[in-house]
């Protein structure tokens, strides 16, 4: 799949970026995880790095609409 070339809402120009996930003293780019979330005993969710894709988010410069893709 190709990234969008213009905004789906207003046709404006798009800028590529990412959404920041912040935790205890760390900031990372968001990732998409394949499958359903499964809880673990310490309160988090079980994850597999092999099943994750980085998320690219496009922001419309005109209206601010965000559109995200987990491009492989």
C-alpha positions, 0 to 999 in steps of 0.5 A: 500500500502506498501512503496517501498523497492528499487529505481524505477530508479536505484535499490538503497537503500531508506531512509524515510524522509519528505519535509519541508514546511516553512512559516512565522516563522514556519516549518512543514512537507508537507501534501496531501489534498484531492480534488481541491484547492478552493480559499478564500478571503484572498488569501489562499486555503480552507483546511480540516484537516480531508481530509489531509494525511502526506507525506512520501518521500523516497530518493534514497541513490545512485541517489537521486531520490525522491518518495512520498507517502501519506500513511494513 
